[in-house]
Amino acid sequence: MENQDPMQPQSNTEWVSQLATYSTLEQMQNMNAVMTNSQAFGLIGQDVIVATKNADGKESTISGKVDFVSVKGNKSYLSIDGNLYPSSDLQSIINPDYIKGNVIPKVENKDLKFNKDHPEVMKFQVHMGQGAGKATGLALSINGNDIPAKNFNIDEEGLVTVYPDAFKDLKKGHYQIDVKFNNDFGTHSTTNLSVTISEGDLPKKTEPAKPVEPAKPS
């Protein structure tokens, strides 16, 4: 209607026809949004792979089970490991029977405690997966900043050792550690592992009280 010539207005019939066309287009868009959201609800409980970006804008993927779906406006979001991702970023849906034979990597739930004035190596356990889900290596990052490979090591049993240089530039606070495996699924854990950075003297360990010997009878 914005392209109409005011000197040659369209007839009422044509004007009504245009309104009907716009109304139909709007209804189709709303229908598409409803269909997309309905499909998203069908993903609850499914194992999926979703595209994402870190703080630096680097593209990566995360995998996990969809816990619930949240709808905001006409957009739906998938909850995976406590984080929301647009359903439009969905890349793959993984058959549970496939996962049973191809176990994806996992990271133990742990909060590392690192004191900058008393630096020590930090350790945590991972499972590198099995079958097609198996990873041969991993990468670590904090706040979107990659930890250099020289600052951590993983042994054959899946025990990861992180050296003090990995945390030396962090200020006091609590940080999530992203663990990304190099398997075919691009398994990415963002919530299981964290580190708390502190400074100053470590709290003194209280020694257990020595048992009191009973008095000898006289």
N, C-alpha and C positions, 0 to 999 in steps of 0.2 A: 504494500500500500504506500510505502514511502516514496516509490518511484512514479506515483500518479502525477499527471499534469493537472494542476488546479484549474487551468483554463478549459480542460476537457475531462471533467470528472467521469468516472465509470458509473454505470447504471447501478441501481440498488441491488439488482440480481447478481451482478458481477461482484459487488462488494460483499454481499452475504456469502457468495461462493468462496471468496478468499478467506473470510473468517472461518468458514467450515473447514477449509484446507488446513489453516493454521491450527485449529482445534484438533483435527485428526492427527497432525504431526506431533503435537504435544502429548496426546493420548498414547501414541506409538512409543514415544520416548519414555513415558512413565511405565508403559507395559514392559519395555526392554529392561528398565531398572528393576522392576518387580521380578522379572524372570531371572536376572542376574543375581539378585539377592536370594531368591528361592534356591538357585543352584548352589550359592555359598552355604546356605543352611544344610544342604546335603553333604557338605564336607566335614561336618562335626564328627570327630572320632577317627577321621581319615589321616593317614600319614602323607604329607605333602612336601613339595620343594617350592620355595618362594624366592623370587629375586629381591634383593635389597641393596642398600648403599650404606657405607660407614660414614663417620663424621667428615672424612675427606672427600666424599663423593665417589669412592671406589666401589665398583659393582661387585657383588658377591651373591651367594645364595645361602639360605638356611633351610634346614629340614626338621620336621617334627610333627607331632600329632596336633590337630586342630581341637582346642578345648571348647571354644564357643565362637559364635559369630556376632559381631556388633554392627548395627546399621546406624549410620549418621547421614541424614538427608537421603540422597539416592545412592549413597555408596556403602558398600559392606566391607567389613574388615575381619580378618581371621586372627584369632588369638592363638599364638604358638609360644609355649614356654613363658607366658606372662607378657608378651609383647604383641601389639596389633600391627598387622600388615594388610594393605589393600588387596582385596580378592582379585583385582585386575592384574596383580603381580604374580599370580599363581603360574608356576611353570610345569609342574608334574604332580600327579596323584599316584602314590605307590600302593600296589596291591599288598595287603597284609601277608598273604601267603608267600609273596616274593621276599618280604622282609624277614620272615621266619627262616628262610634258607640263606639269607644274605644280611647278617646282623650289622647294623650301622654302628659307628663308633660312639662311645659315651664318655662323659667326664664326671668324675665324682663330685658330689656337692661338698664344697669346702670353702671356708674363708681363711685365707692365708694372713698371718700376722707378721708385718715387717717393721722393725724399728731402725730408723736411719742412723741412730747413734750406736746401735749394736747390730750391724748388718749380719745376717746369716742367710745361707741358701734356703730356698723354699721348695717344698716337694708336694706333688699331688699325683693321683693315679688316673690313668685313662685306659679305656678298652679300645683297641684299634679296629674292632669289627671283624667280620668273617665273610667269606665268599666274595661276591661282587661288591659288597659294602665295605670290604677291608681297606684301610688306609695304610700307607707306608711312611707317612710323615705328617707333621702338623705345623701350623704357624700360630703365633700368639700376638695379640695386640691389646692395648689399653687406651681408651678414649680415641680410637681410630689411628693410633700410632703403633706401627709394627715394632715388636721387640726383636732386635737383631738375633739371627740364629746362633751367633756365638755366645749369647747370654742365656741359653737354655739347652738342655740335652734330654733325650729320652732313651731309656734302655730297652732291652728285649722284653722285659716284663711289663712295659707300659708305665714305668715310674718316670715322671718328668721332674727334672731338677732345674730350678730357675736361679741364676746367680744374682748377687746383689746389684750389679750394674744395671739390671733391668728396671730397678725401682729407684735409682739414685736421684733422678730428676723430678720425681713426683712429690707434690706437697702433701701435708697431712690430710687424711680423708679416706673415704671408702670408694673403691673402684671395681667395676666389673672387668673381668679378663675374658676376651673373646678367644675361643679356640676353634680354629678352622682346620679340618682334615682334608687331605688331598685325595679322597676317594671319588668314585664316579658320581656320587650323589652331592658332593660338595658339602658334606655335613658340617654344620656350624653351630657351636654351643655358645650362647651369649649370657646365660643366667646361672649356670651351675657353679662357676668359679669366680671368686672375688678376692681382693686383697685390701687389708686395712693398714694404712701407713701411719706410723706414730714416731715421736721423737722423745728424747730424754731417757732417764733411767728406767730400766725394767722393774716392774713390781717384784719385791722380794718374795721368794717362795717361803711360805711358812712351813717349818719342820713339824712333823707330827709329834705330839707330846709323848714323852717316854712313859710307859706304864709304871705306876707306883707299886712297888713291891709290898706285899702285905707284911705287917710287923710280925717278927718272930715271937712266939710265946716265950715268956720268961720262965 
